[in-house]
Amino acid sequence: SAKPKTGRTHQIRVHLQSISRVVAGDTLYKPKKSKIPNKLDRLFLHAYFLKFKDRNGEKKEYKIGLPKNLYNFINNLQEK
């Protein structure tokens, strides 16, 4: 898992490319010969946890599960 400090998608993608890895669904940074998985129409990136201080200095934390389309994609992989 990636744990970016700034939450920038591009940083995650470039870092993974530098270690010969790729985010599923990434058309920009994927190796030329690799294929995008079927039925994946977006980057497989999801922030399940966010933590920050708001403008008033209050700490905020949010957690959320996978979006339905990513959850379904994983389930389809497991069925095969």
Stockholm file with secondary structure:
# STOCKHOLM 1.0

chainA/1-80         SAKPKTGRTHQIRVHLQSISRVVAGDTLYKPKKSKIPNKLDRLFLHAYFLKFKDRNGEKKEYKIGLPKNLYNFINNLQEK
#=GR chainA/1-80 SS CCCCSSCCHHHHHHHHHHTTCCCTTCSSSSCTTCCCCTTCCSCCCCCCEEEEECTTSCEEEEECCCCHHHHHHHHHHHHC
#=GC SS_cons        CCCCSSCCHHHHHHHHHHTTCCCTTCSSSSCTTCCCCTTCCSCCCCCCEEEEECTTSCEEEEECCCCHHHHHHHHHHHHC
//
